[in-house]
Amino acid sequence: MVRARISSKGQLTIPQEIRERYGLDTGDEVEFISEEKGAYLVPLKRKKLTDLYGVLPATRPWVGMKRAREIYSKKLGEEYARKNKVRR
């Protein structure tokens, strides 16, 4: 069991063992959950978008940035035309 002491200003230092285990660093936030039998804290670790790379399997080959922009701009144009009833 790891213990910490609250300072006279109400500050709590999270022990190094806990910070390392949950990857907490300066500026990270934690949430205190209060329950009937006591309270606990939950690390609110924000992830970078790059941390998600490789989470989902690639189901088809990458068409390249230029082709992807062409595909999505065409779809966005069609959606805009449909929503705004633009006739060509």
PDB file of N, CA, C and O in Angstrom:
ATOM      1  N   MET A   1       0.843  -1.173   0.000  1.00  0.00           N
ATOM      2  CA  MET A   1       0.000   0.000   0.000  1.00  0.00           C
ATOM      3  C   MET A   1       0.889   1.237   0.000  1.00  0.00           C
ATOM      4  O   MET A   1       1.885   1.295   0.722  1.00  0.00           O
ATOM      5  N   VAL A   2       0.530   2.214  -0.803  1.00  0.00           N
ATOM      6  CA  VAL A   2       1.291   3.452  -0.909  1.00  0.00           C
ATOM      7  C   VAL A   2       0.501   4.553  -0.209  1.00  0.00           C
ATOM      8  O   VAL A   2      -0.711   4.672  -0.390  1.00  0.00           O
ATOM      9  N   ARG A   3       1.196   5.349   0.587  1.00  0.00           N
ATOM     10  CA  ARG A   3       0.533   6.422   1.331  1.00  0.00           C
ATOM     11  C   ARG A   3       1.089   7.782   0.922  1.00  0.00           C
ATOM     12  O   ARG A   3       2.213   7.902   0.437  1.00  0.00           O
ATOM     13  N   ALA A   4       0.252   8.806   1.139  1.00  0.00           N
ATOM     14  CA  ALA A   4       0.668  10.185   0.905  1.00  0.00           C
ATOM     15  C   ALA A   4       0.056  11.045   2.006  1.00  0.00           C
ATOM     16  O   ALA A   4      -0.922  10.652   2.643  1.00  0.00           O
ATOM     17  N   ARG A   5       0.639  12.217   2.222  1.00  0.00           N
ATOM     18  CA  ARG A   5       0.163  13.108   3.272  1.00  0.00           C
ATOM     19  C   ARG A   5      -0.323  14.411   2.633  1.00  0.00           C
ATOM     20  O   ARG A   5       0.301  14.922   1.704  1.00  0.00           O
ATOM     21  N   ILE A   6      -1.428  14.938   3.132  1.00  0.00           N
ATOM     22  CA  ILE A   6      -1.971  16.203   2.642  1.00  0.00           C
ATOM     23  C   ILE A   6      -1.274  17.340   3.373  1.00  0.00           C
ATOM     24  O   ILE A   6      -1.129  17.304   4.595  1.00  0.00           O
ATOM     25  N   SER A   7      -0.840  18.353   2.618  1.00  0.00           N
ATOM     26  CA  SER A   7      -0.137  19.493   3.216  1.00  0.00           C
ATOM     27  C   SER A   7      -1.126  20.448   3.870  1.00  0.00           C
ATOM     28  O   SER A   7      -2.339  20.283   3.743  1.00  0.00           O
ATOM     29  N   SER A   8      -0.594  21.458   4.575  1.00  0.00           N
ATOM     30  CA  SER A   8      -1.445  22.451   5.244  1.00  0.00           C
ATOM     31  C   SER A   8      -2.251  23.265   4.233  1.00  0.00           C
ATOM     32  O   SER A   8      -3.261  23.871   4.591  1.00  0.00           O
ATOM     33  N   LYS A   9      -1.815  23.283   2.976  1.00  0.00           N
ATOM     34  CA  LYS A   9      -2.535  24.004   1.920  1.00  0.00           C
ATOM     35  C   LYS A   9      -3.525  23.098   1.187  1.00  0.00           C
ATOM     36  O   LYS A   9      -4.142  23.513   0.206  1.00  0.00           O
ATOM     37  N   GLY A  10      -3.676  21.854   1.667  1.00  0.00           N
ATOM     38  CA  GLY A  10      -4.606  20.923   1.039  1.00  0.00           C
ATOM     39  C   GLY A  10      -4.034  20.245  -0.195  1.00  0.00           C
ATOM     40  O   GLY A  10      -4.773  19.643  -0.974  1.00  0.00           O
ATOM     41  N   GLN A  11      -2.729  20.338  -0.375  1.00  0.00           N
ATOM     42  CA  GLN A  11      -2.097  19.721  -1.539  1.00  0.00           C
ATOM     43  C   GLN A  11      -1.681  18.295  -1.227  1.00  0.00           C
ATOM     44  O   GLN A  11      -1.345  17.953  -0.093  1.00  0.00           O
ATOM     45  N   LEU A  12      -1.715  17.481  -2.259  1.00  0.00           N
ATOM     46  CA  LEU A  12      -1.371  16.075  -2.115  1.00  0.00           C
ATOM     47  C   LEU A  12      -0.308  15.736  -3.151  1.00  0.00           C
ATOM     48  O   LEU A  12      -0.480  16.016  -4.338  1.00  0.00           O
ATOM     49  N   THR A  13       0.780  15.141  -2.707  1.00  0.00           N
ATOM     50  CA  THR A  13       1.807  14.689  -3.637  1.00  0.00           C
ATOM     51  C   THR A  13       1.534  13.235  -3.957  1.00  0.00           C
ATOM     52  O   THR A  13       1.487  12.384  -3.068  1.00  0.00           O
ATOM     53  N   ILE A  14       1.355  12.959  -5.247  1.00  0.00           N
ATOM     54  CA  ILE A  14       1.116  11.576  -5.663  1.00  0.00           C
ATOM     55  C   ILE A  14       2.466  10.864  -5.666  1.00  0.00           C
ATOM     56  O   ILE A  14       3.400  11.330  -6.319  1.00  0.00           O
ATOM     57  N   PRO A  15       2.590   9.760  -4.960  1.00  0.00           N
ATOM     58  CA  PRO A  15       3.869   9.055  -4.868  1.00  0.00           C
ATOM     59  C   PRO A  15       4.414   8.667  -6.250  1.00  0.00           C
ATOM     60  O   PRO A  15       3.660   8.383  -7.180  1.00  0.00           O
ATOM     61  N   GLN A  16       5.734   8.664  -6.349  1.00  0.00           N
ATOM     62  CA  GLN A  16       6.412   8.373  -7.609  1.00  0.00           C
ATOM     63  C   GLN A  16       5.991   7.021  -8.188  1.00  0.00           C
ATOM     64  O   GLN A  16       5.792   6.900  -9.397  1.00  0.00           O
ATOM     65  N   GLU A  17       5.857   6.028  -7.351  1.00  0.00           N
ATOM     66  CA  GLU A  17       5.457   4.693  -7.811  1.00  0.00           C
ATOM     67  C   GLU A  17       4.122   4.742  -8.565  1.00  0.00           C
ATOM     68  O   GLU A  17       3.963   4.095  -9.600  1.00  0.00           O
ATOM     69  N   ILE A  18       3.176   5.508  -8.040  1.00  0.00           N
ATOM     70  CA  ILE A  18       1.859   5.639  -8.670  1.00  0.00           C
ATOM     71  C   ILE A  18       1.954   6.465  -9.954  1.00  0.00           C
ATOM     72  O   ILE A  18       1.348   6.111 -10.965  1.00  0.00           O
ATOM     73  N   ARG A  19       2.713   7.564  -9.916  1.00  0.00           N
ATOM     74  CA  ARG A  19       2.885   8.393 -11.119  1.00  0.00           C
ATOM     75  C   ARG A  19       3.488   7.590 -12.253  1.00  0.00           C
ATOM     76  O   ARG A  19       3.060   7.712 -13.401  1.00  0.00           O
ATOM     77  N   GLU A  20       4.484   6.766 -11.938  1.00  0.00           N
ATOM     78  CA  GLU A  20       5.130   5.954 -12.980  1.00  0.00           C
ATOM     79  C   GLU A  20       4.189   4.873 -13.502  1.00  0.00           C
ATOM     80  O   GLU A  20       4.137   4.624 -14.706  1.00  0.00           O
ATOM     81  N   ARG A  21       3.452   4.238 -12.613  1.00  0.00           N
ATOM     82  CA  ARG A  21       2.547   3.165 -13.014  1.00  0.00           C
ATOM     83  C   ARG A  21       1.483   3.671 -13.996  1.00  0.00           C
ATOM     84  O   ARG A  21       1.134   2.972 -14.947  1.00  0.00           O
ATOM     85  N   TYR A  22       0.969   4.882 -13.764  1.00  0.00           N
ATOM     86  CA  TYR A  22      -0.105   5.414 -14.610  1.00  0.00           C
ATOM     87  C   TYR A  22       0.376   6.451 -15.620  1.00  0.00           C
ATOM     88  O   TYR A  22      -0.430   7.069 -16.315  1.00  0.00           O
ATOM     89  N   GLY A  23       1.676   6.639 -15.697  1.00  0.00           N
ATOM     90  CA  GLY A  23       2.232   7.560 -16.688  1.00  0.00           C
ATOM     91  C   GLY A  23       1.849   9.009 -16.453  1.00  0.00           C
ATOM     92  O   GLY A  23       1.683   9.769 -17.407  1.00  0.00           O
ATOM     93  N   LEU A  24       1.706   9.399 -15.198  1.00  0.00           N
ATOM     94  CA  LEU A  24       1.320  10.770 -14.875  1.00  0.00           C
ATOM     95  C   LEU A  24       2.542  11.675 -14.859  1.00  0.00           C
ATOM     96  O   LEU A  24       3.630  11.283 -14.437  1.00  0.00           O
ATOM     97  N   ASP A  25       2.328  12.906 -15.334  1.00  0.00           N
ATOM     98  CA  ASP A  25       3.418  13.872 -15.394  1.00  0.00           C
ATOM     99  C   ASP A  25       2.877  15.239 -15.020  1.00  0.00           C
ATOM    100  O   ASP A  25       1.669  15.405 -14.851  1.00  0.00           O
ATOM    101  N   THR A  26       3.747  16.206 -14.892  1.00  0.00           N
ATOM    102  CA  THR A  26       3.359  17.562 -14.546  1.00  0.00           C
ATOM    103  C   THR A  26       2.279  18.067 -15.492  1.00  0.00           C
ATOM    104  O   THR A  26       2.408  17.954 -16.711  1.00  0.00           O
ATOM    105  N   GLY A  27       1.220  18.622 -14.929  1.00  0.00           N
ATOM    106  CA  GLY A  27       0.141  19.175 -15.731  1.00  0.00           C
ATOM    107  C   GLY A  27      -0.986  18.203 -16.030  1.00  0.00           C
ATOM    108  O   GLY A  27      -2.053  18.623 -16.479  1.00  0.00           O
ATOM    109  N   ASP A  28      -0.775  16.910 -15.792  1.00  0.00           N
ATOM    110  CA  ASP A  28      -1.845  15.934 -16.004  1.00  0.00           C
ATOM    111  C   ASP A  28      -2.925  16.139 -14.943  1.00  0.00           C
ATOM    112  O   ASP A  28      -2.655  16.650 -13.857  1.00  0.00           O
ATOM    113  N   GLU A  29      -4.129  15.738 -15.270  1.00  0.00           N
ATOM    114  CA  GLU A  29      -5.244  15.899 -14.345  1.00  0.00           C
ATOM    115  C   GLU A  29      -5.696  14.544 -13.800  1.00  0.00           C
ATOM    116  O   GLU A  29      -5.556  13.506 -14.447  1.00  0.00           O
ATOM    117  N   VAL A  30      -6.244  14.598 -12.586  1.00  0.00           N
ATOM    118  CA  VAL A  30      -6.857  13.425 -11.988  1.00  0.00           C
ATOM    119  C   VAL A  30      -8.246  13.830 -11.504  1.00  0.00           C
ATOM    120  O   VAL A  30      -8.502  14.999 -11.216  1.00  0.00           O
ATOM    121  N   GLU A  31      -9.126  12.857 -11.422  1.00  0.00           N
ATOM    122  CA  GLU A  31     -10.481  13.111 -10.954  1.00  0.00           C
ATOM    123  C   GLU A  31     -10.679  12.354  -9.643  1.00  0.00           C
ATOM    124  O   GLU A  31     -10.314  11.184  -9.531  1.00  0.00           O
ATOM    125  N   PHE A  32     -11.256  13.027  -8.662  1.00  0.00           N
ATOM    126  CA  PHE A  32     -11.540  12.383  -7.386  1.00  0.00           C
ATOM    127  C   PHE A  32     -12.989  11.910  -7.399  1.00  0.00           C
ATOM    128  O   PHE A  32     -13.909  12.695  -7.628  1.00  0.00           O
ATOM    129  N   ILE A  33     -13.175  10.635  -7.154  1.00  0.00           N
ATOM    130  CA  ILE A  33     -14.506  10.034  -7.106  1.00  0.00           C
ATOM    131  C   ILE A  33     -14.831   9.770  -5.637  1.00  0.00           C
ATOM    132  O   ILE A  33     -14.104   9.054  -4.949  1.00  0.00           O
ATOM    133  N   SER A  34     -15.919  10.351  -5.173  1.00  0.00           N
ATOM    134  CA  SER A  34     -16.323  10.183  -3.781  1.00  0.00           C
ATOM    135  C   SER A  34     -17.448   9.161  -3.702  1.00  0.00           C
ATOM    136  O   SER A  34     -18.460   9.267  -4.395  1.00  0.00           O
ATOM    137  N   GLU A  35     -17.246   8.173  -2.846  1.00  0.00           N
ATOM    138  CA  GLU A  35     -18.253   7.139  -2.622  1.00  0.00           C
ATOM    139  C   GLU A  35     -18.529   7.038  -1.130  1.00  0.00           C
ATOM    140  O   GLU A  35     -17.850   7.662  -0.314  1.00  0.00           O
ATOM    141  N   GLU A  36     -19.513   6.260  -0.794  1.00  0.00           N
ATOM    142  CA  GLU A  36     -19.930   6.144   0.598  1.00  0.00           C
ATOM    143  C   GLU A  36     -18.800   5.650   1.508  1.00  0.00           C
ATOM    144  O   GLU A  36     -18.639   6.155   2.619  1.00  0.00           O
ATOM    145  N   LYS A  37     -18.023   4.676   1.051  1.00  0.00           N
ATOM    146  CA  LYS A  37     -16.972   4.082   1.887  1.00  0.00           C
ATOM    147  C   LYS A  37     -15.638   4.814   1.802  1.00  0.00           C
ATOM    148  O   LYS A  37     -14.725   4.515   2.572  1.00  0.00           O
ATOM    149  N   GLY A  38     -15.507   5.764   0.884  1.00  0.00           N
ATOM    150  CA  GLY A  38     -14.254   6.478   0.742  1.00  0.00           C
ATOM    151  C   GLY A  38     -14.170   7.167  -0.607  1.00  0.00           C
ATOM    152  O   GLY A  38     -15.178   7.350  -1.289  1.00  0.00           O
ATOM    153  N   ALA A  39     -12.971   7.544  -0.981  1.00  0.00           N
ATOM    154  CA  ALA A  39     -12.770   8.238  -2.253  1.00  0.00           C
ATOM    155  C   ALA A  39     -11.574   7.632  -2.963  1.00  0.00           C
ATOM    156  O   ALA A  39     -10.691   7.060  -2.324  1.00  0.00           O
ATOM    157  N   TYR A  40     -11.545   7.754  -4.258  1.00  0.00           N
ATOM    158  CA  TYR A  40     -10.389   7.317  -5.026  1.00  0.00           C
ATOM    159  C   TYR A  40     -10.169   8.278  -6.177  1.00  0.00           C
ATOM    160  O   TYR A  40     -11.062   9.045  -6.536  1.00  0.00           O
ATOM    161  N   LEU A  41      -8.994   8.236  -6.746  1.00  0.00           N
ATOM    162  CA  LEU A  41      -8.713   9.146  -7.853  1.00  0.00           C
ATOM    163  C   LEU A  41      -8.492   8.360  -9.133  1.00  0.00           C
ATOM    164  O   LEU A  41      -7.977   7.242  -9.126  1.00  0.00           O
ATOM    165  N   VAL A  42      -8.894   8.977 -10.221  1.00  0.00           N
ATOM    166  CA  VAL A  42      -8.784   8.361 -11.540  1.00  0.00           C
ATOM    167  C   VAL A  42      -7.923   9.267 -12.403  1.00  0.00           C
ATOM    168  O   VAL A  42      -8.259  10.438 -12.578  1.00  0.00           O
ATOM    169  N   PRO A  43      -6.823   8.763 -12.946  1.00  0.00           N
ATOM    170  CA  PRO A  43      -6.004   9.588 -13.843  1.00  0.00           C
ATOM    171  C   PRO A  43      -6.786   9.925 -15.110  1.00  0.00           C
ATOM    172  O   PRO A  43      -7.385   9.045 -15.728  1.00  0.00           O
ATOM    173  N   LEU A  44      -6.779  11.187 -15.491  1.00  0.00           N
ATOM    174  CA  LEU A  44      -7.433  11.623 -16.725  1.00  0.00           C
ATOM    175  C   LEU A  44      -6.340  11.917 -17.741  1.00  0.00           C
ATOM    176  O   LEU A  44      -6.052  13.072 -18.054  1.00  0.00           O
ATOM    177  N   LYS A  45      -5.755  10.876 -18.234  1.00  0.00           N
ATOM    178  CA  LYS A  45      -4.639  11.003 -19.157  1.00  0.00           C
ATOM    179  C   LYS A  45      -5.166  11.284 -20.553  1.00  0.00           C
ATOM    180  O   LYS A  45      -5.908  10.477 -21.114  1.00  0.00           O
ATOM    181  N   ARG A  46      -4.789  12.416 -21.110  1.00  0.00           N
ATOM    182  CA  ARG A  46      -5.169  12.744 -22.481  1.00  0.00           C
ATOM    183  C   ARG A  46      -4.183  12.091 -23.420  1.00  0.00           C
ATOM    184  O   ARG A  46      -2.970  12.151 -23.218  1.00  0.00           O
ATOM    185  N   LYS A  47      -4.712  11.477 -24.433  1.00  0.00           N
ATOM    186  CA  LYS A  47      -3.851  10.818 -25.405  1.00  0.00           C
ATOM    187  C   LYS A  47      -3.665  11.690 -26.629  1.00  0.00           C
ATOM    188  O   LYS A  47      -4.542  12.471 -26.998  1.00  0.00           O
ATOM    189  N   LYS A  48      -2.523  11.545 -27.240  1.00  0.00           N
ATOM    190  CA  LYS A  48      -2.268  12.234 -28.490  1.00  0.00           C
ATOM    191  C   LYS A  48      -2.916  11.436 -29.617  1.00  0.00           C
ATOM    192  O   LYS A  48      -3.075  10.219 -29.515  1.00  0.00           O
ATOM    193  N   LEU A  49      -3.282  12.115 -30.670  1.00  0.00           N
ATOM    194  CA  LEU A  49      -3.877  11.443 -31.807  1.00  0.00           C
ATOM    195  C   LEU A  49      -2.931  10.391 -32.371  1.00  0.00           C
ATOM    196  O   LEU A  49      -3.371   9.345 -32.849  1.00  0.00           O
ATOM    197  N   THR A  50      -1.640  10.666 -32.315  1.00  0.00           N
ATOM    198  CA  THR A  50      -0.663   9.716 -32.851  1.00  0.00           C
ATOM    199  C   THR A  50      -0.599   8.429 -32.025  1.00  0.00           C
ATOM    200  O   THR A  50      -0.119   7.408 -32.517  1.00  0.00           O
ATOM    201  N   ASP A  51      -1.079   8.465 -30.768  1.00  0.00           N
ATOM    202  CA  ASP A  51      -1.106   7.256 -29.942  1.00  0.00           C
ATOM    203  C   ASP A  51      -2.090   6.225 -30.492  1.00  0.00           C
ATOM    204  O   ASP A  51      -1.992   5.040 -30.173  1.00  0.00           O
ATOM    205  N   LEU A  52      -3.036   6.671 -31.314  1.00  0.00           N
ATOM    206  CA  LEU A  52      -4.040   5.769 -31.865  1.00  0.00           C
ATOM    207  C   LEU A  52      -3.570   5.061 -33.128  1.00  0.00           C
ATOM    208  O   LEU A  52      -4.261   4.178 -33.637  1.00  0.00           O
ATOM    209  N   TYR A  53      -2.397   5.442 -33.640  1.00  0.00           N
ATOM    210  CA  TYR A  53      -1.898   4.835 -34.865  1.00  0.00           C
ATOM    211  C   TYR A  53      -1.758   3.328 -34.686  1.00  0.00           C
ATOM    212  O   TYR A  53      -1.126   2.861 -33.739  1.00  0.00           O
ATOM    213  N   GLY A  54      -2.353   2.575 -35.605  1.00  0.00           N
ATOM    214  CA  GLY A  54      -2.245   1.129 -35.583  1.00  0.00           C
ATOM    215  C   GLY A  54      -3.283   0.421 -34.727  1.00  0.00           C
ATOM    216  O   GLY A  54      -3.272  -0.806 -34.633  1.00  0.00           O
ATOM    217  N   VAL A  55      -4.183   1.178 -34.098  1.00  0.00           N
ATOM    218  CA  VAL A  55      -5.203   0.564 -33.253  1.00  0.00           C
ATOM    219  C   VAL A  55      -6.187  -0.243 -34.100  1.00  0.00           C
ATOM    220  O   VAL A  55      -6.589  -1.342 -33.719  1.00  0.00           O
ATOM    221  N   LEU A  56      -6.564   0.304 -35.234  1.00  0.00           N
ATOM    222  CA  LEU A  56      -7.486  -0.392 -36.124  1.00  0.00           C
ATOM    223  C   LEU A  56      -6.719  -1.028 -37.271  1.00  0.00           C
ATOM    224  O   LEU A  56      -5.771  -0.436 -37.788  1.00  0.00           O
ATOM    225  N   PRO A  57      -7.117  -2.217 -37.669  1.00  0.00           N
ATOM    226  CA  PRO A  57      -6.408  -2.867 -38.773  1.00  0.00           C
ATOM    227  C   PRO A  57      -6.740  -2.182 -40.108  1.00  0.00           C
ATOM    228  O   PRO A  57      -7.861  -1.719 -40.322  1.00  0.00           O
ATOM    229  N   ALA A  58      -5.754  -2.130 -40.984  1.00  0.00           N
ATOM    230  CA  ALA A  58      -5.974  -1.588 -42.316  1.00  0.00           C
ATOM    231  C   ALA A  58      -6.689  -2.660 -43.142  1.00  0.00           C
ATOM    232  O   ALA A  58      -6.187  -3.774 -43.292  1.00  0.00           O
ATOM    233  N   THR A  59      -7.863  -2.314 -43.675  1.00  0.00           N
ATOM    234  CA  THR A  59      -8.631  -3.295 -44.437  1.00  0.00           C
ATOM    235  C   THR A  59      -8.443  -3.141 -45.936  1.00  0.00           C
ATOM    236  O   THR A  59      -8.864  -3.997 -46.715  1.00  0.00           O
ATOM    237  N   ARG A  60      -7.813  -2.056 -46.335  1.00  0.00           N
ATOM    238  CA  ARG A  60      -7.542  -1.855 -47.764  1.00  0.00           C
ATOM    239  C   ARG A  60      -6.293  -0.993 -47.892  1.00  0.00           C
ATOM    240  O   ARG A  60      -5.927  -0.297 -46.945  1.00  0.00           O
ATOM    241  N   PRO A  61      -5.641  -1.027 -49.033  1.00  0.00           N
ATOM    242  CA  PRO A  61      -4.406  -0.260 -49.189  1.00  0.00           C
ATOM    243  C   PRO A  61      -4.674   1.248 -49.216  1.00  0.00           C
ATOM    244  O   PRO A  61      -5.744   1.692 -49.633  1.00  0.00           O
ATOM    245  N   TRP A  62      -3.708   2.008 -48.776  1.00  0.00           N
ATOM    246  CA  TRP A  62      -3.786   3.463 -48.747  1.00  0.00           C
ATOM    247  C   TRP A  62      -3.683   3.998 -50.172  1.00  0.00           C
ATOM    248  O   TRP A  62      -2.775   3.635 -50.920  1.00  0.00           O
ATOM    249  N   VAL A  63      -4.631   4.870 -50.537  1.00  0.00           N
ATOM    250  CA  VAL A  63      -4.675   5.395 -51.908  1.00  0.00           C
ATOM    251  C   VAL A  63      -3.772   6.592 -52.104  1.00  0.00           C
ATOM    252  O   VAL A  63      -3.554   7.025 -53.236  1.00  0.00           O
ATOM    253  N   GLY A  64      -3.246   7.128 -51.031  1.00  0.00           N
ATOM    254  CA  GLY A  64      -2.387   8.302 -51.099  1.00  0.00           C
ATOM    255  C   GLY A  64      -3.168   9.564 -50.764  1.00  0.00           C
ATOM    256  O   GLY A  64      -4.389   9.607 -50.909  1.00  0.00           O
ATOM    257  N   MET A  65      -2.462  10.574 -50.320  1.00  0.00           N
ATOM    258  CA  MET A  65      -3.097  11.803 -49.858  1.00  0.00           C
ATOM    259  C   MET A  65      -3.840  12.524 -50.980  1.00  0.00           C
ATOM    260  O   MET A  65      -4.959  12.995 -50.783  1.00  0.00           O
ATOM    261  N   LYS A  66      -3.228  12.607 -52.136  1.00  0.00           N
ATOM    262  CA  LYS A  66      -3.852  13.336 -53.247  1.00  0.00           C
ATOM    263  C   LYS A  66      -5.188  12.684 -53.630  1.00  0.00           C
ATOM    264  O   LYS A  66      -6.197  13.375 -53.775  1.00  0.00           O
ATOM    265  N   ARG A  67      -5.193  11.376 -53.791  1.00  0.00           N
ATOM    266  CA  ARG A  67      -6.415  10.661 -54.181  1.00  0.00           C
ATOM    267  C   ARG A  67      -7.458  10.713 -53.061  1.00  0.00           C
ATOM    268  O   ARG A  67      -8.650  10.852 -53.331  1.00  0.00           O
ATOM    269  N   ALA A  68      -7.015  10.604 -51.812  1.00  0.00           N
ATOM    270  CA  ALA A  68      -7.941  10.683 -50.680  1.00  0.00           C
ATOM    271  C   ALA A  68      -8.630  12.036 -50.654  1.00  0.00           C
ATOM    272  O   ALA A  68      -9.835  12.104 -50.408  1.00  0.00           O
ATOM    273  N   ARG A  69      -7.896  13.117 -50.903  1.00  0.00           N
ATOM    274  CA  ARG A  69      -8.495  14.456 -50.941  1.00  0.00           C
ATOM    275  C   ARG A  69      -9.502  14.570 -52.063  1.00  0.00           C
ATOM    276  O   ARG A  69     -10.557  15.182 -51.893  1.00  0.00           O
ATOM    277  N   GLU A  70      -9.187  13.985 -53.217  1.00  0.00           N
ATOM    278  CA  GLU A  70     -10.126  14.016 -54.344  1.00  0.00           C
ATOM    279  C   GLU A  70     -11.427  13.296 -53.975  1.00  0.00           C
ATOM    280  O   GLU A  70     -12.520  13.802 -54.233  1.00  0.00           O
ATOM    281  N   ILE A  71     -11.301  12.131 -53.380  1.00  0.00           N
ATOM    282  CA  ILE A  71     -12.474  11.334 -53.008  1.00  0.00           C
ATOM    283  C   ILE A  71     -13.341  12.091 -52.008  1.00  0.00           C
ATOM    284  O   ILE A  71     -14.553  12.208 -52.192  1.00  0.00           O
ATOM    285  N   TYR A  72     -12.715  12.607 -50.946  1.00  0.00           N
ATOM    286  CA  TYR A  72     -13.481  13.262 -49.894  1.00  0.00           C
ATOM    287  C   TYR A  72     -14.028  14.611 -50.325  1.00  0.00           C
ATOM    288  O   TYR A  72     -15.118  14.989 -49.896  1.00  0.00           O
ATOM    289  N   SER A  73     -13.308  15.346 -51.158  1.00  0.00           N
ATOM    290  CA  SER A  73     -13.847  16.624 -51.633  1.00  0.00           C
ATOM    291  C   SER A  73     -15.058  16.382 -52.527  1.00  0.00           C
ATOM    292  O   SER A  73     -16.014  17.156 -52.491  1.00  0.00           O
ATOM    293  N   LYS A  74     -15.030  15.327 -53.321  1.00  0.00           N
ATOM    294  CA  LYS A  74     -16.184  14.989 -54.160  1.00  0.00           C
ATOM    295  C   LYS A  74     -17.380  14.635 -53.273  1.00  0.00           C
ATOM    296  O   LYS A  74     -18.493  15.103 -53.512  1.00  0.00           O
ATOM    297  N   LYS A  75     -17.147  13.805 -52.246  1.00  0.00           N
ATOM    298  CA  LYS A  75     -18.237  13.418 -51.346  1.00  0.00           C
ATOM    299  C   LYS A  75     -18.784  14.621 -50.586  1.00  0.00           C
ATOM    300  O   LYS A  75     -19.997  14.742 -50.418  1.00  0.00           O
ATOM    301  N   LEU A  76     -17.913  15.508 -50.126  1.00  0.00           N
ATOM    302  CA  LEU A  76     -18.366  16.701 -49.422  1.00  0.00           C
ATOM    303  C   LEU A  76     -19.171  17.606 -50.346  1.00  0.00           C
ATOM    304  O   LEU A  76     -20.175  18.186 -49.934  1.00  0.00           O
ATOM    305  N   GLY A  77     -18.729  17.727 -51.598  1.00  0.00           N
ATOM    306  CA  GLY A  77     -19.457  18.531 -52.578  1.00  0.00           C
ATOM    307  C   GLY A  77     -20.843  17.962 -52.834  1.00  0.00           C
ATOM    308  O   GLY A  77     -21.815  18.713 -52.919  1.00  0.00           O
ATOM    309  N   GLU A  78     -20.944  16.650 -52.956  1.00  0.00           N
ATOM    310  CA  GLU A  78     -22.240  16.004 -53.157  1.00  0.00           C
ATOM    311  C   GLU A  78     -23.150  16.200 -51.947  1.00  0.00           C
ATOM    312  O   GLU A  78     -24.346  16.449 -52.101  1.00  0.00           O
ATOM    313  N   GLU A  79     -22.590  16.089 -50.751  1.00  0.00           N
ATOM    314  CA  GLU A  79     -23.382  16.280 -49.539  1.00  0.00           C
ATOM    315  C   GLU A  79     -23.866  17.718 -49.428  1.00  0.00           C
ATOM    316  O   GLU A  79     -25.015  17.964 -49.058  1.00  0.00           O
ATOM    317  N   TYR A  80     -22.994  18.665 -49.746  1.00  0.00           N
ATOM    318  CA  TYR A  80     -23.375  20.083 -49.714  1.00  0.00           C
ATOM    319  C   TYR A  80     -24.503  20.351 -50.710  1.00  0.00           C
ATOM    320  O   TYR A  80     -25.478  21.029 -50.388  1.00  0.00           O
ATOM    321  N   ALA A  81     -24.362  19.817 -51.912  1.00  0.00           N
ATOM    322  CA  ALA A  81     -25.381  20.008 -52.945  1.00  0.00           C
ATOM    323  C   ALA A  81     -26.709  19.393 -52.507  1.00  0.00           C
ATOM    324  O   ALA A  81     -27.768  19.980 -52.728  1.00  0.00           O
ATOM    325  N   ARG A  82     -26.657  18.231 -51.898  1.00  0.00           N
ATOM    326  CA  ARG A  82     -27.876  17.563 -51.438  1.00  0.00           C
ATOM    327  C   ARG A  82     -28.549  18.370 -50.334  1.00  0.00           C
ATOM    328  O   ARG A  82     -29.765  18.558 -50.360  1.00  0.00           O
ATOM    329  N   LYS A  83     -27.781  18.846 -49.374  1.00  0.00           N
ATOM    330  CA  LYS A  83     -28.354  19.597 -48.258  1.00  0.00           C
ATOM    331  C   LYS A  83     -28.891  20.952 -48.688  1.00  0.00           C
ATOM    332  O   LYS A  83     -29.900  21.419 -48.159  1.00  0.00           O
ATOM    333  N   ASN A  84     -28.239  21.572 -49.623  1.00  0.00           N
ATOM    334  CA  ASN A  84     -28.630  22.914 -50.045  1.00  0.00           C
ATOM    335  C   ASN A  84     -29.408  22.917 -51.358  1.00  0.00           C
ATOM    336  O   ASN A  84     -29.738  23.972 -51.899  1.00  0.00           O
ATOM    337  N   LYS A  85     -29.687  21.743 -51.848  1.00  0.00           N
ATOM    338  CA  LYS A  85     -30.466  21.548 -53.085  1.00  0.00           C
ATOM    339  C   LYS A  85     -29.925  22.396 -54.236  1.00  0.00           C
ATOM    340  O   LYS A  85     -30.671  23.091 -54.926  1.00  0.00           O
ATOM    341  N   VAL A  86     -28.634  22.319 -54.418  1.00  0.00           N
ATOM    342  CA  VAL A  86     -27.972  23.021 -55.514  1.00  0.00           C
ATOM    343  C   VAL A  86     -28.103  22.161 -56.748  1.00  0.00           C
ATOM    344  O   VAL A  86     -27.803  20.967 -56.714  1.00  0.00           O
ATOM    345  N   ARG A  87     -28.544  22.751 -57.823  1.00  0.00           N
ATOM    346  CA  ARG A  87     -28.685  22.006 -59.074  1.00  0.00           C
ATOM    347  C   ARG A  87     -27.542  22.314 -59.997  1.00  0.00           C
ATOM    348  O   ARG A  87     -27.058  23.444 -60.063  1.00  0.00           O
ATOM    349  N   ARG A  88     -27.115  21.300 -60.707  1.00  0.00           N
ATOM    350  CA  ARG A  88     -26.001  21.468 -61.649  1.00  0.00           C
ATOM    351  C   ARG A  88     -26.490  21.386 -63.053  1.00  0.00           C
ATOM    352  O   ARG A  88     -25.700  21.503 -63.990  1.00  0.00           O
TER     353      ARG A  88
END
